[in-house]
């Protein structure tokens, strides 16, 4: 604890509550280990977050940094999070965050933290970290299978059409059906692969952060995604650290991965528009809940429930995460620092 007390981490989450909450949860776990955490967001977002545990008040600091007064906020409608803003205007929220580079840099330069842990949007955190000699980590709120699908930064930037996103990736060296359906690919491509008002594509933001980060962390675990975690570490040749937070399961690629693991049944859908029928939903529900064909699924979900509810396992992952962020890595031994779960834990094949 006394050694950890000299360490400080700055958190930079994207302004969507599906990102803010995982960063907030991770911040609490880091602070519980005796490490100081400064969680940066805008005033309205900070005010809507839960109150940190009172016994961590000396370690966990919520830092309000408002958007610059020079910002043209007419497209934001007074909002500071995606929930407040029409979907087609969210690009202006990214533009607002790009103008936060100087205020964040000023804060970090005074604080001199050991690490900046950032989200996909903060590509400018790379410049801050390099100039101020602070280590940078990308924390993905998405599953390892999703990030592996897009590949390392070079492959991540490569797709030139939605069709490039509709088949499993050639760099995945084990059976995987993770890919978008055509209608999903079109929507995602328009969102991530088309330049917006910021002058950047979203995919370039995340690729830039991953390319320059000292390490990556995922809200995942070896019991669920061991093969994906190990593969991505090999692909990017950097430390990849899983932390066991609640999984995001409402994304297309995550759902495909759950089907591969035998933990879900996919409803038959129209590949062009994503539509499905009530009969197909009923069929999947019967299979999952009562039919003999769904028995393997029910067994596996009971097994993974033990992992999800294993508080000691969660503690072990966080302990390993804190150990690595406290003492750093040698770039030549990244393959030797992977946390392997104990044999008593369940490996999902």
N, C-alpha and C positions, 0 to 999 in steps of 0.2 A: 504493500500500500504506500509506504513512504517513497519508494522509487517511482511509482506511478504518479504520485502527486506533483512531480515536476513536469509531467507531460501535459500537453494541451492539444486538443483537436478542434478544428473549425468545420462545421457542417454547412453545406450549401445545397439544400434540396430545391427541386423545381416546385413552382407554385401550383401544384395540383395535390389534393388531399390524399390521393393514392400514392403520392411520393412523400408528402410532408409527414404523414403518419409513420411509415416505415423508418424514415430518418429520425423521427422523434423517438420511436421505440429503440432504435439502435443507440441513440444518444443516451437514453436512460441506462441501458445495459453497460455502456462504456463508463458512464459516471459512477455506476455502482462498483466499478473496479478501482475507483480512486483517481481516475483521470479527469482533468478539467475539460469540459465541452462547451463551446460557444456555438449555438444554433442560430444561424442567420436567416431571417426572412423579413418580409414587410410587416408593418404594424398590424394591419387587419388580419393577416394570416396568423401572426403570433397570438393575437387576442382570441382567436378561435381554437387554438390548440388546447388540449387538456393541461391542467396545472401539473408541473413536475412534482415528484414526491418531495415533501418538505425537508426530509433528511438529506436530500441531495442539493439543497439550495446553494451550498458553498462550492459545488462542483459543476452544476448544470446551469448554464447562463443562456437565457433567451434574449437574443440581440435583435432589436428592431432597427432596420435601415430602410427609410422611406425611398420611394423612387425619386430621382432628382426633380427639383421644381421646374427645370427647363423642359421636362418631358411633355410631349403632346399626348395627354391622356384621354382625348375625346373618344378614342376607339375602345377604351377600357370600361366606360360606363361606371366609373368609380370603383371598379372591382380590382382585386389584387390576386385572385386565384381563378383557375379555369372554370370553376363552378359558377362564377359570377358573370362570365363573358360568353357571348355567342361563339359557337365553334369556329366560324370563319374569321373571328377576330382574335383568336388565341395567338396568332402570329405576332400581334402587337404586344402581347404580354411578354413574348420572347424578346422583342425589340426593347421593351422597358427594362428587362433584366440585363440586356447587353449594356445599357447605360449605367448599370450598377457596378461596373468593373472598377472605377476609380474609388467610390466609397468603400467597397469591399477591400480593395488593395490597401487603402489607408488604415482600415481596421486591422488587417492581417499584419501590416508592417509594424504597428504598435505592439501587437500581441506576440508576434514571433512564435507561432505554434509549431508543433512537430509535424502535424499532418493537416492537410485540407482534404476532406471527404466530400466529393461533389457529385452532382447529378449530370444528366446528359446535356442540359441546356448551357452549362457554364463552361463553354469552350475557352473562354478568356481566363479561367482559373489556371490554365496551363501556363500562361505568361506570368501570372502572379507568382505561382509556385516556383517557376524557374528563376525569376528575378530576385525573389526573397529567399531562395534556397530552402524551400519547404517541400516536404514530400507530398505527393498527390495520389489519392486513391479514388477510383470510380466505384461507386456503390450502385449496383443495378437492382432496382426494385422488381425487375422481371426475372424469370427463371433462367437457369444456365442453358437449358435447351433452346430457349428463344435467342439468346445471344450467340450461341454456337451456330444456329441456323444462318445468321448474318455473317459469321466468320470473323477473322481478324480484320483490322482496319482497311487493308487493301481490298479484300473481297467485299467488305461491307459497302464500299463506295461503288462497286462495279455494276450492279444491275442498271439496265438502261430501259427496261419496260416492266410492266406488271407480270408478264409471263415468266420473267427471270426468277420470280418469287414463288412459283407454283409447283416446284419439284424439290425433293430432298437434296441436300447439298453433297457434292462429291467428296468434300473433306471429312465428312462424318464416316468413320471407319467401322461402324456397327449398325445393325438394323434400326432404321428410324423412318417414320412416315411424316415427320414434322415438316410441314410446308403449308402455304396459304392455299385456300380455294381461290378460284379466279376472281370472284366478287370481293373477297377479302383482300386479295393482292392489289386490285385496282384502288380500293379505298386507302390501303396503307401506302401504296406508291405515291398517290396524290398528296398524302399527308407528310411523308418523310423524304421523298426523293425529288420533290419539286421545290425550287428556290422560292422563298417567301419574302415578305417585306424587309426582313433583316439582311437580305443579300446572301443568305446561307440556306442550305438544305438541313433539315434536322439530322439526317444520317451523317452529314459532315461534322456536326457538333459532337455526336457521340463517338465517332471514329477518331476525332482529334483528341478527345479526352482519354480514350482507351490507349491510343498510340503513345501518349506522353506520360500516362500514369505510371507510378512506381509499382502499383499493385491494384488488383480488382477484388471486390467482394460481392457476393450474391446472396439474396434471401433464398437460400437453398441448403441442401445437405447431401452428404454422400449416400445416405440411405435411400434418397429419392433420385438423385441425379449424378451419382458418382462418375459414370462414364462420360457425361457431358463436362463435368468440372475438370476431370483429368485431361480430356481432349483439348479444352480451351486453354489450359495452362501450357500444353505442348504447342498449340498453335501460336500463342502470343509470347511464349517464353518469359512470362512474368508470374509472380505469385498470384494465385487465385484462391480466395479465402471464403468458404461458405459460412453463413450465419443462419441459424434456424429461426426465422421469423415466419409468421403466417404467410402462406403462399398466395400469389395472385393467380386465380384459376379461371378468370373470366376473359382471358385473351385467347385468340384462335390458336396460336402456336403452343401455348401452355396446355390447352385442351387436347391437342394432338399428342403431346408427350404423355399425358395421363392415359390416353387410349393405348399407346404403345406399352405402357407399364401395366396394363390390365386393370387400371383403376377407374376407368370410365368407359361408357359406350357412346359412340357418336351417332347422333340422329342423322338419318339420310337427308341430304339437302340438295337443292338445285344449285349446280356449280356456277351458274350465271348470276343469279340474284340472291342466293342464300336462303331461299324460301323452303319451308318444310310443312308437312301435314300433321294434323292432330293424331292421325292413325300411326304415323311413324314415331311420334312422341310416346304414345301409349304402348307401342311395341317395345321400345327401349326401356320404359319404366317397368313393364312386366318382367322383362329379362333381368333387369338389375335387381328387382325386389323379390321375385317369387319363382321364376322359371328355373329349371335345372341348368340351362345354358349359362345362367349368371352366377352359379355357385363359386366359380374361381374368382370372379370379381368381388364377391362378398367376402371371401376368405382374405384376399389381398387388402381390401379396405380395412378389415379388422386389424390386420398386421400393421398397416401404415398408421392406423389410429394410435397404436402403442408408441410409435416413433414421435408423432406429433404431440402426444401428451407426456412425453418423457422429459421432465424438467431437468433431470441430471444431464441428459444429452444436450439440451439447450445450453446449460451452464458450461459444459465441456467445450462446446463450439465457441462460446463467447470468451472463455478463458484463453483459448488458443488464439483467437482474434486479437485480444488485448496483448497477449505475449508478443505477437508479431509486430503490432503497431508500436509497442514500447521499445523493442530492441532492434527493429529493422532487419534487412536482408542483405546478403551478398548476391549480386546479380549472377554469380557463377554457380550458385547452389540452390536455385529456386526449386528444382525438382526434389530436393531433399527435405522440404519443409511442409509438405502436404500433410494436413491433419487427417489421420485415418481413424475412423470410428472403431470402438472396441468390438471384439468378436461377438459380444452378447447382443449387439444391436442388429437389426434386421436389414439385410441387403436386398433391395428390391430389384429383381432381375427383369 
